[in-house]
């Protein structure tokens, strides 16, 4: 089968590898669409410390079930599904309290183990979700990144009527804007690129501002979502939020950040890590299906699997030109 494989940093190709074979507890899925995520670009650049090479990438995978064992989830051959790519151990402390997203032995498809940007993928049935009410494969792929945004919002306990300061106008930031709006909150997007600020306004942001305008806000939001992965954004968030605020960190910031801990203590800020998702796939599916979240405007380009190496290089060289690229199976 064909698969998109990273050989080493800055070297990617489509290889013909042995076809995936399902184990007893797994379904065999024909990949219909796969999303290219920021973590895939980091892996291409050699900047993802969790990934080893060579590696088949892809963790945002929608497809059709070809083979499936008997199960209590109602999954059967012919079903349209999305995979939950976080393979947890079920034995560690986080797993014991339901926080499988930060399992101490976590393996994520396309990072720790081979991903699903291939013609076939075998995946545990318990981590497969049947899709209903979503028309296209491209939209189905967006369930996973939306679940990431929702987890970040839930970690921050976003409440109705609250202003939410969202840093970063990429796919996660744009999805967070829409999800926060759907939850009754008032999202404010912080983003340097005009076209992304304009997009956020069209998708429901109450206000859009440039990073240098954060200090001029005439309000102190009780919630901030850091989805840009830039050190300055986190520092700006700490300065901008109200006392007793919650800051949810989705973006992976490279290196170390000098934080004035006195501000965290004085303002009693809750600084919360947010990794993957845990229990948000169902809500993400509902939000896309009923139109509360519109993912179509975020899809910049659709390519076939043989074009994937070229598009990965293009995104790496000019990331501001893309929000979401989908690889069709």
N, C-alpha and C positions, 0 to 999 in steps of 0.2 A: 504494500500500500504506500501511497505517497504521504510524506510528512515533512513539515517545516522544521528543520533542525539547526540549532546553533552549534557550530563546530568549536568555535572559540570566539572571544570578543571580536566584533566587526567581521565575522565570517558566518554567513547563513546560507543555506541551500535547501532545495527540495530533494529529499532522498527517497529512494524506494526501499522500505524496510519491511521486515516480516509483519504480516497482518496481525492485528490485535486479536487475542483469544480471551474469551470471558471465563473467569473462574466460577465456582459454584454459586457464589453470592453476588455475581456481577451480571450486568446486562451488556450486550454488545450493541453499540450505537453507531449509526452512520452519521458522521458529522455533516451538517447542512450549513452551519455558519459558525464562525469563531471570531471573537473580538480581539483586536490588538490593544493591549493595555500599556500604561506607562511603565509597569514593571517589566514588560516584554522589551521595551526600548532600553531600559536600564540594563537588562540582561544582555542585549545586543552590544551595548557599550562596555560591558564588563563591570558595571557598577552595581550589580545586585549581589551582595555578599552571601546570600543564602543559596545561590545557584551554582551548580557544578556543570562542567562541559564534558562531552557533548550533551545536548538536551533538546528534545522535542518540546516546543513551547505551546502555549495556549491553555488558559484556564476558564475562559468565557465561552462555553460550548453549548450550542443547541443542535439537536439532531433527532433522528427517527430510530426508535428501538427496532433492532433486527432479531435479537434473541434475548430471552429473559426467563429466569427461573420463576416458579410459583412464589408469590409474595403477598404480603398484606397491605401493600401500598396501591394496589390496583394497576400497577405498571404491566403492560403487555406489548407484544410485537405490534408495530404500526403506530404506537403512540408518539406524539411530539413531546420532547422532553428538554429540560435544561439540567446540566449537572451542577451539583454543589461541590466545588473542587477541593475542599478542605478535608483531608484524610486524617482523622483524629484517632488516638489510641484507645480512649474509653476507660483508661485506668488511672490517669494522673489526677491531681487535685482539681485543676480547672474543668476537666471533663466531668468529675463527680458532682460539680455544682452547675452543670449545663453550659459552661462557657468553653465549648469545644473549639471555638474559633481561635483560642489562644492556648490550645493543648501544648503541653511541654514537649511532646514528640510529634508535633504537627508536620504533615507532609502535604504540600500544595502541588497540584498538577501543574506542570510546566515550570516548576521551580525546583522542588526536591526530587520529584519523579517526573517521568515524561508526561507531557500534556496532551491535549486533544486537537491540536491543529494538524490533523491527519485525517485520512479518509475514514478510518474506523477508530473507535476508542472503547475500551472496556472499563466499566465503572461500577462501584457498589450500588446495588439497587436502593439501599436505604438513603443514598445521597443523590437520588434522581427525583426530579419533580415533573409531573405531568403538566403540560401547558394547555390551558383552555382560554379562549377569548382574545388571543393575540394573533393578528393576521399574518405577519411575515416573520421569516426566520431572523431577519436583521433585528427586528424589535425584540424578539425572544432573547437574543444574546444580551440585551441591555438589562435583563433582570439581575444578573450578577453584580454589575457596577452599581445599579440602583440599591441593591441590598447593602453595599458598602456604605453608601451615603446615608441610608436609613439607620444603619447601626451607629454611625457617628452621631446622628441626631438623637437617637435613643439614649446613647451613652451620656449625652448632655441634658437629657430629660427636658427637651424642648416643649414648652407649654403654649397653649393658645394665646395669641395676642402679644407674645414676646418678640422683641427684635432679635434677629440672629445675624451676626456678622460672619460672612462666609468669605474666606480668603482663597482665591484661585478660581478661574473661570474655565478650567478644563472640564472633562466629562463629569468628574465627581462633584465639582463645585456647581455646575449647571444642574445636575440631578438633585443636589442638596437644596438648591434654590426652589425647585419645583416641589420637592417632598416637604420642605418646611412650610411652603405656602399651603399645601394640601392639609397640613396638620394645624392650620390656623395661625401660624406664626408670620412674622413680617421679615422676610429675608433681605439683607443688604449685601451685595456682592462687591468685593474688593478685587480689582483686576486691572493690570496695566494696559491690556489690548482693547482698543475701542470696539472692534467688531464683537468681541466676547462680552463686553459690557452691554452692548446693544442687544445681543442675543438674550442675555439674562433678563433685560427689561421686557422683551417680548414673551419670555417664559414665566413672568410673574414676579420678578424682583420688585420690591418697594422702592429701592434706591440702588444705584450703582456708582461706585467711586473709584478713583485711582488710589494706589497704595499711599502716595504722599498726602492724600486728603483725609486719611483715617484720623489723624490728630485734630482735624478741624470739625469732626462730627459734633453736633450740638446735643447728642444723647449718649448715654452709656449703656450699651446693650448688655443684657444679663447672660447672653450666650454667644460664643464664637466657635466656628468650625474652621480648623486649619486644613485646607485641602490643596495647598500649593507646593508643600515640601520645601519652602524657603525659610531660612533662619529668621529673616527680618519679619516675616509674617507672624510668627509665633511671638516675637518680642512686641510687635504692634498690637497683637491681640491682648496680651497681658496689660499693656498700657491703656487700651481703649475700653475694655469691659468695665462693668460696674463692680462695686464691692459685692461679695457673695456670688460672683458669676461662675459659670462653668465653661471650660474650654475643652473641646474635643479635638484631638490631633489625629487626623487621617493620613495626611501627607508624611512621607518618610523624609526627614531632614538629614542631609548628609553631614557627617562630622559632629562636632560638639558646639553647643550654643551657650554663651555666657548669660545666665539668667540671674537677675537681681531677686534673690529669694525673699527679700524683705517685702517686695511688692505682693508676692503670693500670700505671705502671712498677713500683712496689713489689710489687704483686701479680702482675705480668706477665699481665694480663688481655688476652685477644683480643677486641676489639670489632669485630663483624662486621656489615656491612650485608647485608640480605636483600631482594632485589627480585624480584617476580613468581615464576616457577619455571622450572626448566630440567631437563627429563627426569623430572619427578615425576608427570606425568599418568597413566602406566601404573600406577604403584604406588597412586596415589589411587583409580583405578578399581577395582583389586583389593581394596583395603581396604574400600571401600563394598560391593562385590559379595559379599565373604565375611563381612561383618558385624563385622570388627575395628573399624570406625568406623561408628557409628550416627548418621546425619545427621537423621533424622526429628524428634527432640526439639528441634532447632534451628530448625525452620521455624515461624515465628510466625503467618504469614498468607499466603494465596494469593489473588491478585486477577487480573482480566482486564486486557488492555492498555488499555482505556478508563478503568480505575480507577487506572492508574499515577500520573498527576499528583497525585491526591488523597493516595495513600499516601506519595508522596515528601514532600509537605508535612507529613503526620502524623509521619513518621519524623524529619524535621528538627526539628519542634517538640518531640517527646518520644522521643528515641532510646533511652532506657532501657526502653521498652515493647516493643522489637522486637529480635530477634536476626537472623532471616533472613526476608525477604519475597520471594516468588516471583511473577513476572508470567507468566501463562499465555498462550500464543499462540492 
